[in-house]
């Protein structure tokens, strides 16, 4: 668990080393941190204190997100070497921004103090804004960073006052204290939920996400989709521990927004011409389903939400990586220009097929298990009529994934547009994402058994 500290100590010690040495050693320490976290012991059956203090502690839920942050941090740096290190575009600042973001995310999931959780929750905006403003390709990157900061800060300001109010009222900043306070004011639930839903995000708080994804570099997009969006879901798990009863009053309204908002954003995917925007809108739909599972306040719904968020991290990272590789080849993110890749790079087309297949939630992905579990919960709550938005969402999900694959891989290729070649190292990140997307279904017990 302390392996993440080694990344920064190592970076200080190797400041005078070559660029390649700094990158490779940082990647090595990131992946080593993931393995150290994995073998540090799974905190089954309750809260595990990491540093023997009240400010840093984990349970199995936060443990999974910490492991995800460390692993994706190393994989993102490995993928970014193609576009940043080998092109010599201020690689030192890029390396520092990505590792800082990974470090902040890990501390956020480790925090048991609501004040420090909020600090790291907001501090993640700094490195991701640096990545968007410094390595964004278009002038619209200023608007993208402005949208992201304004949406997050304006909606999370009530979150700060809500945390402080609860801490003063109950005399504790411990994040898990809410488990022992089952009847908190409903207005406080609205205040806390607003600041967390915008980070997830769900419709209609999603406007900032497609803009941020389109303008961010590949490393920023991967961490944004893989881990940064999960901060809102993690916070909702903690809040709903105290507000399980609220489903009887307000939960159905939020669940309706989650499902029908997901249907709306899925319909938007079919009319997108930008590959990254299409993948970003699909993320809103998947996070809407995960959010609906959280607001059911049932054990099965929470397990399904955790599984959906974990598998979405790897699948969306794989799709954004493929979109970045396609942009390097065609020099455009337009779906209509990115045609005929199947006949030029058939091996890369196989990855397109597999990730689009998994993004639909098809077996053997863990996503299909999560969606079946959420469907069961919705039937128990509202009958078979509650399956209507889920069925519509799955229909459009299959439609836009088929649209994405067929438009980018088939058709006549643009003459003279393919100027890049893929190396064996370019497949390492894709293989890593694909491996975990498929293997997690065999380790469903780890995802399903995290609620205590």
C-alpha positions, -999 to 999 in steps of 0.1 A, spaced: 0 0 0 29 23 6 44 15 -28 28 46 -43 51 67 -21 80 50 -37 71 65 -71 76 100 -59 107 93 -40 122 76 -70 112 105 -93 131 128 -70 162 106 -70 163 101 -107 157 137 -117 190 139 -135 185 106 -153 176 102 -190 140 106 -200 136 69 -210 150 58 -176 125 81 -157 96 68 -177 104 31 -175 113 32 -138 81 51 -130 60 26 -149 78 -2 -131 71 14 -97 34 20 -106 29 -17 -116 49 -28 -85 26 -6 -64 -4 -25 -78 12 -58 -69 22 -46 -34 -14 -35 -29 -26 -69 -41 -4 -89 -18 -8 -66 11 -40 -85 20 -76 -81 11 -95 -65 40 -124 -90 42 -150 -85 69 -146 -48 77 -124 -18 77 -87 -22 77 -65 6 91 -35 12 67 -13 36 86 -28 29 121 -45 63 122 -80 75 118 -74 94 85 -63 65 63 -82 32 62 -97 9 36 -124 -17 32 -128 -41 3 -146 -14 -18 -119 12 -15 -93 -15 -18 -105 -24 -53 -104 12 -65 -69 17 -51 -57 -14 -69 -74 -1 -101 -57 33 -97 -22 19 -93 -26 -6 -122 -41 19 -147 -15 45 -137 13 22 -150 -6 11 -181 -15 47 -190 22 57 -188 31 27 -210 6 37 -236 15 74 -235 52 67 -244 42 65 -280 27 99 -283 47 119 -257 81 105 -248 90 96 -284 80 130 -297 99 149 -270 70 172 -260 78 182 -224 77 146 -212 88 155 -177 57 177 -170 34 150 -186 50 123 -164 46 144 -133 9 153 -141 -1 117 -147 17 103 -116 3 131 -95 -32 123 -106 -28 87 -99 -13 95 -64 -42 119 -56 -68 93 -67 -53 66 -45 -52 89 -15 -88 99 -21 -99 62 -19 -77 56 11 -91 86 31 -114 78 60 -117 115 70 -144 133 51 -124 165 50 -94 149 34 -117 130 10 -130 163 -2 -96 178 -5 -83 150 -27 -117 149 -45 -111 185 -57 -74 183 -60 -77 158 -89 -89 187 -110 -55 203 -110 -34 176 -129 -63 167 -153 -67 204 -161 -29 207 -168 -31 177 -191 -61 191 -211 -46 227 -213 -11 216 -221 -16 187 -245 -50 193 -260 -50 195 -297 -77 221 -304 -84 256 -292 -116 242 -276 -94 228 -248 -99 260 -229 -137 256 -229 -133 220 -220 -112 227 -189 -136 256 -180 -167 234 -182 -151 207 -161 -139 230 -134 -171 250 -132 -194 220 -131 -174 202 -105 -166 231 -82 -201 246 -83 -218 213 -76 -193 202 -50 -194 234 -29 -226 221 -12 -208 188 -7 -182 206 15 -208 223 36 -227 191 39 -197 172 51 -189 199 76 -224 200 89 -225 163 95 -191 164 112 -201 192 135 -235 176 143 -221 141 151 -187 152 164 -167 130 140 -149 134 107 -147 96 102 -161 87 68 -177 55 80 -196 71 108 -226 74 86 -232 37 89 -243 43 125 -266 72 117 -294 56 97 -319 86 99 -302 118 86 -322 147 71 -334 142 35 -322 177 25 -286 167 34 -290 137 11 -298 160 -18 -268 182 -10 -243 154 -8 -257 136 -39 -254 167 -61 -217 171 -56 -211 134 -62 -234 128 -92 -216 155 -113 -184 136 -110 -199 103 -120 -217 118 -141 -253 112 -150 -277 131 -172 -281 161 -171 -248 168 -153 -227 152 -180 -221 182 -203 -185 186 -192 -175 150 -198 -175 147 -236 -157 180 -240 -130 170 -215 -125 136 -232 -123 150 -267 -97 176 -258 -76 156 -233 -46 136 -245 -47 98 -244 -33 96 -208 -59 121 -195 -87 103 -212 -77 69 -199 -74 81 -162 -106 102 -166 -126 73 -178 -109 46 -158 -106 61 -123 -117 97 -121 -153 90 -128 -153 63 -102 -147 89 -74 -183 99 -76 -195 63 -74 -172 56 -44 -186 87 -26 -222 76 -33 -215 42 -17 -204 60 15 -234 84 15 -260 57 7 -247 37 38 -266 63 58 -294 69 34 -306 35 25 -341 44 36 -343 74 12 -352 51 -18 -387 51 -5 -390 89 -11 -365 102 -37 -346 72 -50 -370 63 -78 -366 98 -92 -328 95 -94 -331 60 -109 -354 73 -136 -329 100 -145 -302 74 -146 -319 50 -170 -337 74 -193 -307 97 -193 -286 67 -203 -311 60 -231 -308 97 -243 -270 97 -243 -270 63 -261 -292 78 -288 -267 107 -290 -239 82 -296 -255 70 -329 -253 105 -343 -217 113 -333 -190 118 -359 -162 121 -334 -149 88 -321 -138 100 -287 -172 119 -282 -190 86 -290 -170 67 -264 -175 95 -239 -213 95 -243 -214 57 -240 -196 61 -206 -224 83 -194 -249 56 -202 -228 29 -184 -223 51 -154 -261 58 -153 -268 21 -150 -241 18 -122 -256 48 -104 -291 33 -106 -277 1 -89 -263 23 -61 -296 40 -55 -315 8 -52 -299 5 -17 -297 -33 -20 -268 -56 -17 -273 -70 -51 -275 -35 -67 -243 -24 -50 -224 -55 -61 -236 -50 -96 -226 -14 -96 -191 -22 -84 -187 -48 -111 -200 -25 -138 -176 3 -128 -146 -19 -126 -151 -36 -160 -161 -2 -176 -127 11 -165 -108 -15 -186 -132 -15 -216 -134 23 -219 -96 26 -216 -92 1 -244 -116 20 -266 -99 53 -260 -65 38 -267 -77 25 -300 -92 59 -308 -59 75 -301 -40 50 -323 -65 57 -351 -60 94 -347 -22 90 -351 -28 71 -383 -55 91 -400 -48 125 -383 -85 129 -376 -110 117 -351 -138 117 -376 -156 83 -380 -161 89 -417 -124 95 -423 -112 66 -401 -124 40 -425 -109 8 -439 -86 0 -409 -96 -36 -411 -78 -41 -444 -48 -21 -434 -42 -33 -398 -62 -65 -393 -47 -73 -359 -57 -39 -345 -91 -44 -360 -95 -75 -339 -90 -54 -308 -117 -30 -321 -141 -59 -324 -134 -73 -290 -137 -41 -271 -168 -30 -290 -182 -65 -282 -174 -61 -245 -188 -26 -244 -221 -40 -254 -221 -60 -222 -219 -94 -239 -206 -126 -223 -180 -134 -210 -177 -99 -197 -184 -91 -161 -207 -63 -174 -234 -88 -185 -234 -103 -150 -238 -68 -135 -266 -59 -159 -285 -91 -151 -282 -84 -114 -295 -48 -118 -323 -61 -139 -333 -85 -112 -333 -57 -86 -355 -35 -108 -380 -64 -114 -382 -69 -76 -388 -31 -71 -411 -22 -100 -422 -53 -118 -414 -63 -154 -424 -28 -165 -392 -15 -149 -372 -35 -175 -384 -12 -203 -356 14 -200 -330 -13 -195 -341 -31 -227 -341 2 -247 -307 10 -233 -293 -24 -243 -308 -20 -278 -292 13 -284 -260 1 -268 -257 -26 -293 -266 -1 -321 -239 24 -314 -212 -2 -308 -220 -18 -341 -220 17 -357 -186 24 -342 -170 -8 -354 -185 -10 -389 -178 27 -397 -142 26 -386 -131 -8 -398 -150 -13 -431 -154 8 -462 -130 24 -486 -99 37 -469 -86 72 -474 -57 72 -499 -25 85 -486 -38 89 -451 -21 60 -433 13 72 -423 19 53 -391 29 17 -382 22 -2 -350 50 -18 -330 47 -48 -307 49 -25 -276 17 -7 -288 -3 -39 -281 9 -42 -245 -16 -18 -230 -45 -32 -251 -36 -68 -241 -36 -57 -204 -70 -40 -207 -85 -70 -226 -70 -95 -202 -86 -79 -171 -119 -73 -189 -122 -111 -196 -106 -125 -164 -127 -105 -140 -157 -126 -148 -139 -156 -132 -132 -135 -101 -167 -124 -96 -166 -133 -60 -142 -105 -53 -167 -80 -68 -199 -96 -55 -187 -101 -20 -174 -66 -11 -206 -53 7 -203 -60 44 
